[in-house]
Amino acid sequence: NGASCGRQYVVRCISAVAPRTCIPGQTIRVRVVDRALSSVTRPSRGGTTLVLSTSAFAAIANGSPGAINIEYQQ
């Protein structure tokens, strides 16, 4: 609905199905946009909070892009 567009969040990976996916202590700052040219992920599936670009995902998690549990703060 666009209500979050433009907001910035500090995001960190807190858990994932595969062990050692999260990079401990690593956080990133992201800005919510309607569309990102660098995003290769399809629209979110049920239960998804944020869809990260490939580079944002790689900054906080190891391995190929997939689902991770995050903690975020505006």
C-alpha positions as CSV (number, residue, x, y, z in Angstrom):
1,N,0.0,0.0,0.0
2,G,3.1,2.3,0.0
3,A,2.7,3.3,3.7
4,S,6.3,2.3,4.4
5,C,7.9,3.7,1.3
6,G,10.9,5.9,2.0
7,R,11.3,4.7,5.6
8,Q,14.7,3.5,6.7
9,Y,15.4,0.5,9.0
10,V,18.4,-1.1,10.7
11,V,18.2,-4.8,9.9
12,R,20.0,-7.8,11.2
13,C,19.7,-11.6,10.6
14,I,18.7,-13.4,13.8
15,S,18.1,-17.0,12.5
16,A,17.6,-19.2,9.5
17,V,16.8,-22.8,8.8
18,A,20.4,-23.6,7.7
19,P,23.0,-23.3,10.5
20,R,25.5,-20.4,10.4
21,T,23.6,-18.5,7.8
22,C,23.4,-15.3,9.8
23,I,26.6,-13.2,10.0
24,P,26.9,-12.5,13.8
25,G,26.8,-8.8,14.8
26,Q,26.3,-7.6,11.2
27,T,23.6,-5.0,10.6
28,I,22.6,-3.0,7.5
29,R,20.6,0.2,7.0
30,V,17.9,-0.3,4.3
31,R,15.4,2.1,2.7
32,V,11.9,0.8,1.8
33,V,11.2,1.4,-1.9
34,D,8.3,0.5,-4.2
35,R,10.7,-1.2,-6.6
36,A,14.4,-1.7,-6.8
37,L,16.3,-2.6,-9.9
38,S,18.7,-4.7,-7.9
39,S,16.0,-6.8,-6.4
40,V,15.7,-10.2,-8.0
41,T,13.2,-11.6,-5.6
42,R,9.6,-12.0,-6.7
43,P,6.9,-10.3,-4.6
44,S,6.7,-11.5,-1.1
45,R,5.1,-14.7,0.0
46,G,2.8,-15.0,3.0
47,G,4.5,-14.0,6.2
48,T,7.2,-12.0,4.6
49,T,8.1,-8.7,6.3
50,L,10.8,-7.3,3.9
51,V,12.2,-8.5,0.6
52,L,15.9,-7.5,0.5
53,S,18.0,-6.9,-2.5
54,T,20.7,-9.5,-3.2
55,S,23.5,-7.2,-2.0
56,A,21.6,-6.3,1.2
57,F,21.0,-10.0,1.9
58,A,24.6,-10.9,1.4
59,A,25.7,-8.2,3.8
60,I,23.9,-9.9,6.8
61,A,23.7,-13.6,5.7
62,N,25.9,-16.3,4.2
63,G,24.8,-18.5,1.3
64,S,22.3,-18.1,-1.5
65,P,19.3,-15.8,-1.0
66,G,16.5,-17.4,0.8
67,A,14.3,-16.9,3.8
68,I,15.8,-15.6,7.0
69,N,14.4,-14.3,10.2
70,I,15.3,-10.6,10.8
71,E,15.1,-8.1,13.6
72,Y,14.6,-4.5,12.4
73,Q,14.2,-1.1,13.9
74,Q,13.2,2.2,12.4
